[in-house]
Amino acid sequence: MTLAEKTVTEKTGARTPEAADVITSARERIDALDDRIIGLVQERMAVSAVIQDARLSSGGRRVNLSREMEVLSHFRDALGRPGTSLAMTLLELCRGRI
């Protein structure tokens, strides 16, 4: 095993150069997906701000709890219990703490 191969396998935790290649490639894909997810969250935050502005300017409240319950249910149904935590984090990012 060359020094370069040893460095890559140590970095990935793989025991063979082939496995290290698979891991490196998959991690690159995950990084790209994470960038897309971050962009989507930022877009969601912007849309949520529009909704909050419209609601507040019409005399409504900043938060619509029945809608938030729909969001929580949607994420829980799709992703299980951890989905609820993810939805809570998204809601907090988009509307702030309540």
N, C-alpha and C positions, 0 to 999 in steps of 0.2 A: 504494500500500500504506500503510495506516495505521500509526501507531507501535505500536499493540497487535499488529497482524499481523506487523510486523517483529520485535518482541520474541519472539513465539511461533515464528516461522520460525527465528530465530537460536537459540532454546533447543532446538529439535528437530533442527536441521541440514537442514531441508527447504528447498526453493527456492520453494515456492508455499504459500499459505495452506491450500489443499485438502490437500496432502500433510502439512502440519503438523497439521491436524485429525485425519487418519488416524493419524499417529504419536502424538499426544497421547492419543487414544482407546485405541490399542493399548497404550501404556505404562500407562495406568490399569488395563487388564485384567491386564497383567503384574504390576503392584503387588499387585492382589487375589490373583492366583495365588501370588505369593511369600508373602503373608500366610498363605494356606492351607497351602502347603508347610511353612512354619515351624511352624505349628500341628501338622501331621502329624508332623514330626520331633520336636517336643516330646512328642507322644503316644507315639511310638515309643520315646523315651528312658525314659518312665515305664514302659512295658510291659517293656522290657529290664531295668529295675531290679528289677521283680517277679521276672523269670526268674532274674536273678543271685542275688537274695536266697534264692529257693527252692533253687537249686543249691548255694549256699554253706551254707545251714542243713542241707542233707542230707549235707554232707560232700564235696560235689563241688567242682570248680574253678570259678573265676569265668568262664572263657572256654571255649567248646566250639568248637575249631578246625574240626571237620568241618562244623558248622552255619555257621560263618563262610564256609567255602569254598562252601557252597550259596548263600549270600547273594551273594557275589562273582560266582559263575557266573550267577545269575539276572539281576543288573544288567548284566553284560557281554553276555549273550545279548539282553537287551532294548534296550540302549543303545550297544553296541559298547565299544571300549576305554575311552572316557571314563566309561562306566558303572562300570567297576572302580574308578576313582578316587573317584567319587561314593559307591560302596558302602563303600570304605575310610574315607571321611570320616564316613559315617553310623555305621559300626561303632565308630569312635573316639569319636564323640559319645555313643554309647549305652553303651559298656563302658569307655571310657578307653583310654589307651595301654597296649600290652602290651610 
